[in-house]
């Protein structure tokens, strides 16, 4: 009885160090990935919507790049491997085996996916994640099917090729990728057990090899994910510093214009509000620029408390601010916000001994549901409305209306 299990015990004994090393490396890799994930979550919770949208946009951009490179890899590198394998079979056996035919079909599928990617996914920027994992898992499934038909050594090389290529192509929803790999490996172990149930040592050999394969793929993927996400975080911080007004923390003019342009042309009611402080120059002249800066910071705080987190808020320069509101249900909403803004700004007082307050004027311009105007046109309308508020005695708001013929 003992002699029947001797090969199994022996295989466990000499494979144990490899398993322990793999588990040790994987544990620390997972730990660092979790720390990075917690860091990202904390950054999201403590950052404004601009940072979050930038981070998500950069992740999507990187995913698109990895997706394109992965499909090109399948067509060029994997296709070359399949062509070489088919050529060797034809030279020595005058036939082409089933695995080569399956490989050719996979290359054609990759060409089709690349065509869909270039002319739909990349242009529309929709369904990126779903399409990405469809291409990843269909390739893993195709190579696994080929692996079952190929000779041991060639199938082994093909499996390494598939695992490495997919592990360096995923930086988003990594857990789903790990789950897919684990399912394939478990299926392979069960398949081996059904075929060789009388030889437990061979089943265990297969399980250990699959486990090491899984550890290596996960380790490579975790290292890549950490490197890419750290790089993206650094890139986003630089973009955020470039786009943010250093005094108030709001967006600057260029960043606000880029963000607003993305919303214009939608089939929704939108509004642009321009705010200008009345008598701000007098504050600077009498109390100094430091008090003027404090006043601007207080106004920025008031704007942040009044408007929605989804609204675009910016300081255009000097004492002029901008707010863009999307998906409005009524034109009365920005008008109510403008009145509240005027009241709150008038309540701000700065100074050491004698407190001084200011007022503000607001100009509002709307985009109609069927209007495809540019940012410049919308800005001019709001600017004219702001000028009219100044003309009407300041500390009020004006809604731009087209001149009567």
RANORBEL-V284078 format. One record per residue. N is the residue number from 1. RES is the residue in one small letter. SS is DSSP state (H for helix, E for strand, C for the rest). PHI is phi as a letter, one per 30 degrees, with the letter a starting at -180 (* if undefined). BURIAL is I if it has 16 or more other C-alpha atoms within 10 Angstrom, else O. Layout:
# RANORBEL-V284078
n->N res->RES ss->SS phi->PHI burial->BURIAL
n->N res->RES ss->SS phi->PHI burial->BURIAL
This chain:
# RANORBEL-V284078
n->1 res->x ss->C phi->* burial->O
n->2 res->x ss->H phi->d burial->O
n->3 res->x ss->H phi->d burial->O
n->4 res->x ss->H phi->d burial->O
n->5 res->x ss->H phi->c burial->O
n->6 res->x ss->H phi->d burial->O
n->7 res->x ss->H phi->d burial->I
n->8 res->x ss->H phi->d burial->I
n->9 res->x ss->H phi->d burial->O
n->10 res->x ss->H phi->d burial->O
n->11 res->x ss->H phi->d burial->O
n->12 res->x ss->H phi->d burial->I
n->13 res->x ss->H phi->d burial->O
n->14 res->x ss->H phi->d burial->O
n->15 res->x ss->H phi->c burial->O
n->16 res->x ss->H phi->e burial->O
n->17 res->x ss->H phi->e burial->O
n->18 res->x ss->H phi->d burial->O
n->19 res->x ss->H phi->d burial->I
n->20 res->x ss->H phi->d burial->O
n->21 res->x ss->H phi->d burial->O
n->22 res->x ss->H phi->d burial->I
n->23 res->x ss->H phi->d burial->O
n->24 res->x ss->H phi->d burial->O
n->25 res->x ss->H phi->d burial->O
n->26 res->x ss->H phi->d burial->I
n->27 res->x ss->H phi->d burial->O
n->28 res->x ss->H phi->d burial->O
n->29 res->x ss->H phi->d burial->I
n->30 res->x ss->H phi->d burial->O
n->31 res->x ss->H phi->d burial->O
n->32 res->x ss->H phi->d burial->O
n->33 res->x ss->H phi->d burial->I
n->34 res->x ss->H phi->d burial->O
n->35 res->x ss->H phi->d burial->O
n->36 res->x ss->H phi->d burial->I
n->37 res->x ss->H phi->d burial->O
n->38 res->x ss->H phi->d burial->O
n->39 res->x ss->H phi->d burial->O
n->40 res->x ss->H phi->d burial->I
n->41 res->x ss->H phi->d burial->O
n->42 res->x ss->H phi->d burial->O
n->43 res->x ss->H phi->d burial->O
n->44 res->x ss->H phi->d burial->O
n->45 res->x ss->H phi->d burial->O
n->46 res->x ss->H phi->c burial->O
n->47 res->x ss->C phi->c burial->O
n->48 res->x ss->C phi->d burial->O
n->49 res->x ss->H phi->d burial->O
n->50 res->x ss->H phi->d burial->I
n->51 res->x ss->H phi->d burial->I
n->52 res->x ss->H phi->d burial->I
n->53 res->x ss->H phi->d burial->O
n->54 res->x ss->H phi->d burial->I
n->55 res->x ss->H phi->d burial->I
n->56 res->x ss->H phi->d burial->O
n->57 res->x ss->H phi->d burial->O
n->58 res->x ss->H phi->d burial->I
n->59 res->x ss->H phi->d burial->I
n->60 res->x ss->H phi->d burial->I
n->61 res->x ss->H phi->d burial->O
n->62 res->x ss->H phi->d burial->I
n->63 res->x ss->H phi->d burial->I
n->64 res->x ss->H phi->d burial->I
n->65 res->x ss->H phi->d burial->O
n->66 res->x ss->H phi->d burial->I
n->67 res->x ss->H phi->d burial->I
n->68 res->x ss->H phi->d burial->I
n->69 res->x ss->H phi->d burial->O
n->70 res->x ss->H phi->d burial->I
n->71 res->x ss->H phi->d burial->I
n->72 res->x ss->H phi->d burial->I
n->73 res->x ss->H phi->d burial->I
n->74 res->x ss->H phi->d burial->I
n->75 res->x ss->H phi->d burial->I
n->76 res->x ss->H phi->d burial->O
n->77 res->x ss->H phi->d burial->O
n->78 res->x ss->H phi->d burial->I
n->79 res->x ss->H phi->d burial->I
n->80 res->x ss->H phi->d burial->O
n->81 res->x ss->H phi->d burial->I
n->82 res->x ss->H phi->d burial->I
n->83 res->x ss->H phi->d burial->I
n->84 res->x ss->H phi->d burial->O
n->85 res->x ss->H phi->d burial->I
n->86 res->x ss->H phi->d burial->I
n->87 res->x ss->H phi->d burial->I
n->88 res->x ss->H phi->d burial->O
n->89 res->x ss->H phi->d burial->O
n->90 res->x ss->H phi->d burial->O
n->91 res->x ss->H phi->d burial->O
n->92 res->x ss->H phi->c burial->O
n->93 res->x ss->H phi->b burial->O
n->94 res->x ss->C phi->h burial->O
n->95 res->x ss->C phi->a burial->O
n->96 res->x ss->C phi->c burial->O
n->97 res->x ss->C phi->d burial->O
n->98 res->x ss->H phi->d burial->O
n->99 res->x ss->H phi->d burial->I
n->100 res->x ss->H phi->d burial->I
n->101 res->x ss->H phi->d burial->O
n->102 res->x ss->H phi->d burial->I
n->103 res->x ss->H phi->d burial->I
n->104 res->x ss->H phi->d burial->I
n->105 res->x ss->H phi->d burial->O
n->106 res->x ss->H phi->d burial->I
n->107 res->x ss->H phi->d burial->I
n->108 res->x ss->H phi->d burial->O
n->109 res->x ss->H phi->d burial->I
n->110 res->x ss->H phi->d burial->I
n->111 res->x ss->H phi->d burial->I
n->112 res->x ss->H phi->d burial->O
n->113 res->x ss->H phi->d burial->I
n->114 res->x ss->H phi->d burial->I
n->115 res->x ss->H phi->d burial->O
n->116 res->x ss->H phi->d burial->O
n->117 res->x ss->H phi->d burial->I
n->118 res->x ss->H phi->d burial->O
n->119 res->x ss->H phi->c burial->O
n->120 res->x ss->H phi->b burial->O
n->121 res->x ss->H phi->d burial->I
n->122 res->x ss->H phi->d burial->I
n->123 res->x ss->H phi->d burial->O
n->124 res->x ss->H phi->d burial->O
n->125 res->x ss->C phi->h burial->O
n->126 res->x ss->C phi->b burial->O
n->127 res->x ss->C phi->i burial->O
n->128 res->x ss->H phi->d burial->I
n->129 res->x ss->H phi->d burial->O
n->130 res->x ss->H phi->d burial->O
n->131 res->x ss->H phi->d burial->O
n->132 res->x ss->H phi->d burial->I
n->133 res->x ss->H phi->d burial->I
n->134 res->x ss->H phi->d burial->O
n->135 res->x ss->H phi->d burial->I
n->136 res->x ss->H phi->d burial->I
n->137 res->x ss->H phi->d burial->I
n->138 res->x ss->H phi->d burial->O
n->139 res->x ss->H phi->d burial->I
n->140 res->x ss->H phi->d burial->I
n->141 res->x ss->H phi->d burial->I
n->142 res->x ss->H phi->d burial->I
n->143 res->x ss->H phi->d burial->I
n->144 res->x ss->H phi->d burial->I
n->145 res->x ss->H phi->d burial->I
n->146 res->x ss->H phi->d burial->I
n->147 res->x ss->H phi->e burial->I
n->148 res->x ss->H phi->d burial->O
n->149 res->x ss->H phi->c burial->I
n->150 res->x ss->C phi->d burial->I
n->151 res->x ss->C phi->e burial->O
n->152 res->x ss->H phi->e burial->O
n->153 res->x ss->H phi->d burial->O
n->154 res->x ss->H phi->d burial->O
n->155 res->x ss->H phi->d burial->I
n->156 res->x ss->H phi->d burial->O
n->157 res->x ss->H phi->d burial->O
n->158 res->x ss->H phi->d burial->I
n->159 res->x ss->H phi->d burial->I
n->160 res->x ss->H phi->d burial->O
n->161 res->x ss->H phi->e burial->I
n->162 res->x ss->H phi->d burial->I
n->163 res->x ss->H phi->d burial->I
n->164 res->x ss->H phi->d burial->I
n->165 res->x ss->H phi->d burial->I
n->166 res->x ss->H phi->d burial->I
n->167 res->x ss->H phi->d burial->I
n->168 res->x ss->C phi->c burial->I
n->169 res->x ss->C phi->b burial->I
n->170 res->x ss->C phi->b burial->I
n->171 res->x ss->C phi->b burial->I
n->172 res->x ss->C phi->b burial->I
n->173 res->x ss->C phi->h burial->O
n->174 res->x ss->H phi->d burial->O
n->175 res->x ss->H phi->d burial->O
n->176 res->x ss->H phi->d burial->O
n->177 res->x ss->H phi->d burial->I
n->178 res->x ss->H phi->d burial->I
n->179 res->x ss->H phi->d burial->O
n->180 res->x ss->H phi->d burial->I
n->181 res->x ss->H phi->d burial->I
n->182 res->x ss->H phi->d burial->I
n->183 res->x ss->H phi->d burial->O
n->184 res->x ss->H phi->d burial->I
n->185 res->x ss->H phi->d burial->I
n->186 res->x ss->H phi->d burial->O
n->187 res->x ss->H phi->d burial->O
n->188 res->x ss->H phi->d burial->I
n->189 res->x ss->H phi->d burial->I
n->190 res->x ss->H phi->d burial->O
n->191 res->x ss->H phi->d burial->O
n->192 res->x ss->H phi->d burial->I
n->193 res->x ss->H phi->d burial->I
n->194 res->x ss->H phi->d burial->O
n->195 res->x ss->H phi->d burial->O
n->196 res->x ss->C phi->b burial->O
n->197 res->x ss->C phi->d burial->O
n->198 res->x ss->C phi->d burial->O
n->199 res->x ss->C phi->b burial->O
n->200 res->x ss->H phi->d burial->I
n->201 res->x ss->H phi->d burial->I
n->202 res->x ss->H phi->d burial->I
n->203 res->x ss->H phi->d burial->I
n->204 res->x ss->H phi->d burial->I
n->205 res->x ss->H phi->e burial->I
n->206 res->x ss->H phi->d burial->I
n->207 res->x ss->H phi->d burial->I
n->208 res->x ss->H phi->d burial->I
n->209 res->x ss->H phi->d burial->I
n->210 res->x ss->H phi->d burial->I
n->211 res->x ss->H phi->d burial->I
n->212 res->x ss->H phi->d burial->I
n->213 res->x ss->H phi->e burial->I
n->214 res->x ss->H phi->d burial->I
n->215 res->x ss->H phi->e burial->I
n->216 res->x ss->H phi->d burial->I
n->217 res->x ss->H phi->d burial->I
n->218 res->x ss->H phi->d burial->I
n->219 res->x ss->H phi->d burial->I
n->220 res->x ss->H phi->d burial->I
n->221 res->x ss->H phi->d burial->I
n->222 res->x ss->H phi->d burial->I
n->223 res->x ss->H phi->d burial->I
n->224 res->x ss->H phi->d burial->I
n->225 res->x ss->H phi->d burial->I
n->226 res->x ss->H phi->d burial->I
n->227 res->x ss->H phi->d burial->O
n->228 res->x ss->H phi->d burial->O
n->229 res->x ss->H phi->d burial->I
n->230 res->x ss->H phi->d burial->O
n->231 res->x ss->H phi->d burial->O
n->232 res->x ss->H phi->d burial->I
n->233 res->x ss->H phi->d burial->I
n->234 res->x ss->H phi->d burial->O
n->235 res->x ss->H phi->d burial->O
n->236 res->x ss->H phi->d burial->I
n->237 res->x ss->H phi->d burial->O
n->238 res->x ss->H phi->d burial->O
n->239 res->x ss->H phi->d burial->O
n->240 res->x ss->H phi->d burial->I
n->241 res->x ss->H phi->d burial->O
n->242 res->x ss->H phi->d burial->O
n->243 res->x ss->H phi->c burial->I
n->244 res->x ss->E phi->c burial->I
n->245 res->x ss->C phi->d burial->I
n->246 res->x ss->C phi->d burial->O
n->247 res->x ss->C phi->d burial->O
n->248 res->x ss->C phi->c burial->I
n->249 res->x ss->C phi->i burial->I
n->250 res->x ss->C phi->d burial->I
n->251 res->x ss->E phi->d burial->I
n->252 res->x ss->C phi->d burial->I
n->253 res->x ss->H phi->d burial->I
n->254 res->x ss->H phi->d burial->O
n->255 res->x ss->H phi->d burial->I
n->256 res->x ss->H phi->d burial->I
n->257 res->x ss->H phi->d burial->I
n->258 res->x ss->H phi->d burial->O
n->259 res->x ss->H phi->d burial->O
n->260 res->x ss->H phi->d burial->I
n->261 res->x ss->H phi->e burial->O
n->262 res->x ss->H phi->d burial->O
n->263 res->x ss->H phi->c burial->I
n->264 res->x ss->C phi->d burial->I
n->265 res->x ss->C phi->j burial->I
n->266 res->x ss->C phi->d burial->I
n->267 res->x ss->C phi->d burial->O
n->268 res->x ss->C phi->a burial->I
n->269 res->x ss->E phi->d burial->I
n->270 res->x ss->E phi->b burial->I
n->271 res->x ss->E phi->b burial->I
n->272 res->x ss->E phi->c burial->I
n->273 res->x ss->E phi->c burial->I
n->274 res->x ss->E phi->c burial->I
n->275 res->x ss->E phi->b burial->I
n->276 res->x ss->E phi->b burial->I
n->277 res->x ss->E phi->d burial->I
n->278 res->x ss->E phi->c burial->I
n->279 res->x ss->C phi->i burial->O
n->280 res->x ss->H phi->d burial->I
n->281 res->x ss->H phi->d burial->O
n->282 res->x ss->H phi->d burial->O
n->283 res->x ss->H phi->d burial->I
n->284 res->x ss->H phi->d burial->O
n->285 res->x ss->H phi->d burial->O
n->286 res->x ss->H phi->c burial->O
n->287 res->x ss->H phi->c burial->I
n->288 res->x ss->C phi->j burial->O
n->289 res->x ss->H phi->d burial->O
n->290 res->x ss->H phi->d burial->O
n->291 res->x ss->H phi->d burial->I
n->292 res->x ss->H phi->d burial->I
n->293 res->x ss->H phi->d burial->I
n->294 res->x ss->H phi->d burial->O
n->295 res->x ss->H phi->d burial->I
n->296 res->x ss->H phi->d burial->I
n->297 res->x ss->H phi->d burial->I
n->298 res->x ss->H phi->d burial->I
n->299 res->x ss->H phi->d burial->I
n->300 res->x ss->H phi->d burial->I
n->301 res->x ss->H phi->d burial->O
n->302 res->x ss->H phi->d burial->I
n->303 res->x ss->H phi->d burial->I
n->304 res->x ss->H phi->d burial->O
n->305 res->x ss->H phi->d burial->O
n->306 res->x ss->H phi->d burial->O
n->307 res->x ss->C phi->c burial->I
n->308 res->x ss->C phi->d burial->O
n->309 res->x ss->C phi->d burial->O
n->310 res->x ss->C phi->d burial->O
n->311 res->x ss->C phi->d burial->O
n->312 res->x ss->E phi->c burial->I
n->313 res->x ss->E phi->c burial->I
n->314 res->x ss->E phi->a burial->I
n->315 res->x ss->E phi->c burial->I
n->316 res->x ss->E phi->d burial->I
n->317 res->x ss->E phi->k burial->O
n->318 res->x ss->C phi->i burial->O
n->319 res->x ss->C phi->c burial->I
n->320 res->x ss->E phi->c burial->I
n->321 res->x ss->E phi->b burial->I
n->322 res->x ss->E phi->b burial->I
n->323 res->x ss->E phi->b burial->I
n->324 res->x ss->E phi->c burial->I
n->325 res->x ss->E phi->c burial->I
n->326 res->x ss->E phi->c burial->I
n->327 res->x ss->E phi->h burial->O
n->328 res->x ss->E phi->d burial->O
n->329 res->x ss->C phi->d burial->O
n->330 res->x ss->C phi->a burial->O
n->331 res->x ss->C phi->d burial->O
n->332 res->x ss->H phi->d burial->O
n->333 res->x ss->H phi->d burial->O
n->334 res->x ss->H phi->d burial->I
n->335 res->x ss->H phi->d burial->I
n->336 res->x ss->H phi->d burial->O
n->337 res->x ss->H phi->d burial->O
n->338 res->x ss->H phi->d burial->I
n->339 res->x ss->H phi->d burial->O
n->340 res->x ss->H phi->d burial->O
n->341 res->x ss->H phi->d burial->I
n->342 res->x ss->H phi->d burial->I
n->343 res->x ss->H phi->d burial->O
n->344 res->x ss->H phi->d burial->I
n->345 res->x ss->H phi->d burial->I
n->346 res->x ss->H phi->d burial->I
n->347 res->x ss->C phi->d burial->O
n->348 res->x ss->C phi->d burial->I
n->349 res->x ss->E phi->b burial->O
n->350 res->x ss->E phi->b burial->I
n->351 res->x ss->C phi->k burial->I
n->352 res->x ss->C phi->d burial->O
n->353 res->x ss->C phi->c burial->O
n->354 res->x ss->C phi->c burial->O
n->355 res->x ss->C phi->d burial->O
n->356 res->x ss->E phi->b burial->O
n->357 res->x ss->E phi->c burial->I
n->358 res->x ss->C phi->b burial->I
n->359 res->x ss->E phi->b burial->I
n->360 res->x ss->E phi->b burial->I
n->361 res->x ss->E phi->c burial->I
n->362 res->x ss->E phi->b burial->I
n->363 res->x ss->E phi->c burial->I
n->364 res->x ss->E phi->b burial->I
n->365 res->x ss->E phi->b burial->I
n->366 res->x ss->E phi->c burial->I
n->367 res->x ss->E phi->c burial->I
n->368 res->x ss->C phi->d burial->O
n->369 res->x ss->C phi->d burial->O
n->370 res->x ss->C phi->c burial->O
n->371 res->x ss->C phi->c burial->O
n->372 res->x ss->C phi->c burial->O
n->373 res->x ss->C phi->d burial->O
n->374 res->x ss->C phi->c burial->O
n->375 res->x ss->H phi->d burial->I
n->376 res->x ss->H phi->d burial->O
n->377 res->x ss->H phi->d burial->O
n->378 res->x ss->H phi->d burial->I
n->379 res->x ss->H phi->d burial->I
n->380 res->x ss->H phi->d burial->O
n->381 res->x ss->H phi->d burial->I
n->382 res->x ss->H phi->d burial->I
n->383 res->x ss->H phi->d burial->I
n->384 res->x ss->H phi->d burial->I
n->385 res->x ss->H phi->d burial->I
n->386 res->x ss->H phi->d burial->I
n->387 res->x ss->H phi->d burial->I
n->388 res->x ss->H phi->d burial->I
n->389 res->x ss->H phi->d burial->I
n->390 res->x ss->H phi->d burial->I
n->391 res->x ss->H phi->d burial->O
n->392 res->x ss->C phi->d burial->O
n->393 res->x ss->C phi->j burial->O
n->394 res->x ss->C phi->i burial->I
n->395 res->x ss->C phi->h burial->I
n->396 res->x ss->C phi->a burial->I
n->397 res->x ss->E phi->b burial->I
n->398 res->x ss->E phi->b burial->I
n->399 res->x ss->E phi->c burial->I
n->400 res->x ss->C phi->d burial->I
n->401 res->x ss->C phi->b burial->O
n->402 res->x ss->C phi->d burial->O
n->403 res->x ss->C phi->d burial->O
n->404 res->x ss->C phi->d burial->O
n->405 res->x ss->C phi->d burial->O
